[in-house]
């Protein structure tokens, strides 16, 4: 442990007891990221072409 009392390696959490991430929410976040990224790139390319 370091001076703050935190472990140096790993979190010390038993991952077998942690609930799984909801797949539906993960897919929704990824879709939102992709949509916003594509919109940004489309606007950026339009500005660059001017």
PASELUM-923518 format. One record per atom (N, C-alpha, C): residue in three letters; residue number from 1; x, y, z; atom name. Coordinates in nm, 2 decimals, padded with zeros to 4 digits. Layout:
! PASELUM-923518
PT   res     n     east    north       up   atom
PT   ALA   NUM        X        Y        Z     CA
...
END
This chain:
! PASELUM-923518
PT   res     n     east    north       up   atom
PT   UNK     1    00.08   -00.12    00.00      N
PT   UNK     1    00.00    00.00    00.00     CA
PT   UNK     1    00.09    00.12    00.00      C
PT   UNK     2    00.03    00.23   -00.06      N
PT   UNK     2    00.10    00.36   -00.06     CA
PT   UNK     2    00.07    00.44    00.06      C
PT   UNK     3    00.12    00.56    00.07      N
PT   UNK     3    00.10    00.64    00.19     CA
PT   UNK     3   -00.05    00.68    00.21      C
PT   UNK     4   -00.13    00.67    00.11      N
PT   UNK     4   -00.28    00.70    00.12     CA
PT   UNK     4   -00.36    00.58    00.17      C
PT   UNK     5   -00.29    00.46    00.18      N
PT   UNK     5   -00.36    00.34    00.21     CA
PT   UNK     5   -00.43    00.27    00.10      C
PT   UNK     6   -00.39    00.31   -00.02      N
PT   UNK     6   -00.45    00.25   -00.14     CA
PT   UNK     6   -00.36    00.14   -00.19      C
PT   UNK     7   -00.41    00.03   -00.24      N
PT   UNK     7   -00.33   -00.08   -00.29     CA
PT   UNK     7   -00.25   -00.04   -00.41      C
PT   UNK     8   -00.12   -00.08   -00.43      N
PT   UNK     8   -00.04   -00.05   -00.54     CA
PT   UNK     8   -00.08   -00.13   -00.66      C
PT   UNK     9   -00.11   -00.25   -00.65      N
PT   UNK     9   -00.15   -00.34   -00.76     CA
PT   UNK     9   -00.29   -00.39   -00.74      C
PT   UNK    10   -00.38   -00.36   -00.84      N
PT   UNK    10   -00.51   -00.41   -00.84     CA
PT   UNK    10   -00.60   -00.34   -00.74      C
PT   UNK    11   -00.73   -00.36   -00.75      N
PT   UNK    11   -00.83   -00.29   -00.67     CA
PT   UNK    11   -00.86   -00.37   -00.54      C
PT   UNK    12   -00.83   -00.50   -00.54      N
PT   UNK    12   -00.87   -00.58   -00.42     CA
PT   UNK    12   -01.01   -00.62   -00.42      C
PT   UNK    13   -01.08   -00.60   -00.53      N
PT   UNK    13   -01.23   -00.63   -00.54     CA
PT   UNK    13   -01.24   -00.77   -00.61      C
PT   UNK    14   -01.33   -00.85   -00.55      N
PT   UNK    14   -01.36   -00.98   -00.60     CA
PT   UNK    14   -01.46   -00.96   -00.72      C
PT   UNK    15   -01.41   -00.97   -00.84      N
PT   UNK    15   -01.49   -00.94   -00.96     CA
PT   UNK    15   -01.60   -01.04   -00.98      C
PT   UNK    16   -01.59   -01.16   -00.92      N
PT   UNK    16   -01.70   -01.26   -00.94     CA
PT   UNK    16   -01.82   -01.21   -00.86      C
PT   UNK    17   -01.81   -01.12   -00.77      N
PT   UNK    17   -01.93   -01.07   -00.69     CA
PT   UNK    17   -01.98   -00.94   -00.74      C
PT   UNK    18   -01.92   -00.88   -00.84      N
PT   UNK    18   -01.97   -00.76   -00.90     CA
PT   UNK    18   -02.07   -00.79   -01.01      C
PT   UNK    19   -02.18   -00.72   -01.01      N
PT   UNK    19   -02.28   -00.75   -01.11     CA
PT   UNK    19   -02.23   -00.70   -01.25      C
PT   UNK    20   -02.28   -00.77   -01.35      N
PT   UNK    20   -02.24   -00.74   -01.49     CA
PT   UNK    20   -02.30   -00.61   -01.53      C
PT   UNK    21   -02.23   -00.54   -01.63      N
PT   UNK    21   -02.27   -00.42   -01.69     CA
PT   UNK    21   -02.39   -00.45   -01.78      C
PT   UNK    22   -02.50   -00.36   -01.77      N
PT   UNK    22   -02.61   -00.38   -01.86     CA
PT   UNK    22   -02.57   -00.37   -02.00      C
PT   UNK    23   -02.59   -00.47   -02.08      N
PT   UNK    23   -02.55   -00.47   -02.22     CA
PT   UNK    23   -02.63   -00.36   -02.30      C
PT   UNK    24   -02.76   -00.35   -02.27      N
PT   UNK    24   -02.84   -00.25   -02.34     CA
PT   UNK    24   -02.79   -00.11   -02.32      C
PT   UNK    25   -02.75   -00.07   -02.20      N
PT   UNK    25   -02.70    00.06   -02.17     CA
PT   UNK    25   -02.57    00.08   -02.24      C
PT   UNK    26   -02.48   -00.02   -02.24      N
PT   UNK    26   -02.35   -00.01   -02.31     CA
PT   UNK    26   -02.37    00.01   -02.45      C
PT   UNK    27   -02.46   -00.06   -02.52      N
PT   UNK    27   -02.48   -00.04   -02.66     CA
PT   UNK    27   -02.54    00.10   -02.69      C
PT   UNK    28   -02.63    00.15   -02.60      N
PT   UNK    28   -02.68    00.28   -02.62     CA
PT   UNK    28   -02.58    00.39   -02.61      C
PT   UNK    29   -02.48    00.37   -02.51      N
PT   UNK    29   -02.37    00.47   -02.50     CA
PT   UNK    29   -02.28    00.47   -02.62      C
PT   UNK    30   -02.25    00.35   -02.67      N
PT   UNK    30   -02.17    00.34   -02.79     CA
PT   UNK    30   -02.24    00.40   -02.91      C
PT   UNK    31   -02.36    00.37   -02.93      N
PT   UNK    31   -02.44    00.43   -03.04     CA
PT   UNK    31   -02.44    00.58   -03.03      C
PT   UNK    32   -02.46    00.63   -02.91      N
PT   UNK    32   -02.46    00.78   -02.90     CA
PT   UNK    32   -02.32    00.84   -02.93      C
PT   UNK    33   -02.22    00.77   -02.89      N
PT   UNK    33   -02.08    00.82   -02.92     CA
PT   UNK    33   -02.06    00.82   -03.07      C
PT   UNK    34   -02.10    00.71   -03.13      N
PT   UNK    34   -02.07    00.70   -03.28     CA
PT   UNK    34   -02.15    00.81   -03.35      C
PT   UNK    35   -02.28    00.83   -03.32      N
PT   UNK    35   -02.36    00.93   -03.38     CA
PT   UNK    35   -02.30    01.07   -03.37      C
PT   UNK    36   -02.26    01.10   -03.24      N
PT   UNK    36   -02.20    01.23   -03.22     CA
PT   UNK    36   -02.07    01.25   -03.29      C
PT   UNK    37   -01.99    01.15   -03.29      N
PT   UNK    37   -01.86    01.15   -03.36     CA
PT   UNK    37   -01.88    01.17   -03.51      C
PT   UNK    38   -01.97    01.10   -03.57      N
PT   UNK    38   -02.00    01.11   -03.71     CA
PT   UNK    38   -02.05    01.25   -03.75      C
PT   UNK    39   -02.14    01.30   -03.67      N
PT   UNK    39   -02.19    01.44   -03.69     CA
PT   UNK    39   -02.08    01.54   -03.68      C
PT   UNK    40   -01.99    01.53   -03.59      N
PT   UNK    40   -01.88    01.62   -03.57     CA
PT   UNK    40   -01.79    01.61   -03.70      C
PT   UNK    41   -01.76    01.49   -03.74      N
PT   UNK    41   -01.67    01.47   -03.85     CA
PT   UNK    41   -01.73    01.52   -03.98      C
PT   UNK    42   -01.86    01.51   -04.00      N
PT   UNK    42   -01.93    01.56   -04.12     CA
PT   UNK    42   -01.93    01.71   -04.12      C
PT   UNK    43   -01.95    01.77   -04.00      N
PT   UNK    43   -01.95    01.92   -03.99     CA
PT   UNK    43   -01.81    01.97   -04.02      C
PT   UNK    44   -01.71    01.90   -03.96      N
PT   UNK    44   -01.57    01.94   -03.97     CA
PT   UNK    44   -01.53    01.93   -04.12      C
PT   UNK    45   -01.56    01.82   -04.19      N
PT   UNK    45   -01.53    01.81   -04.33     CA
PT   UNK    45   -01.59    01.91   -04.41      C
PT   UNK    46   -01.72    01.95   -04.38      N
PT   UNK    46   -01.79    02.05   -04.46     CA
PT   UNK    46   -01.72    02.19   -04.44      C
PT   UNK    47   -01.67    02.22   -04.32      N
PT   UNK    47   -01.60    02.34   -04.30     CA
PT   UNK    47   -01.47    02.34   -04.37      C
PT   UNK    48   -01.40    02.23   -04.37      N
PT   UNK    48   -01.27    02.22   -04.44     CA
PT   UNK    48   -01.28    02.24   -04.59      C
PT   UNK    49   -01.39    02.19   -04.64      N
PT   UNK    49   -01.41    02.20   -04.79     CA
PT   UNK    49   -01.45    02.34   -04.83      C
PT   UNK    50   -01.49    02.43   -04.74      N
PT   UNK    50   -01.53    02.57   -04.78     CA
PT   UNK    50   -01.41    02.65   -04.82      C
END
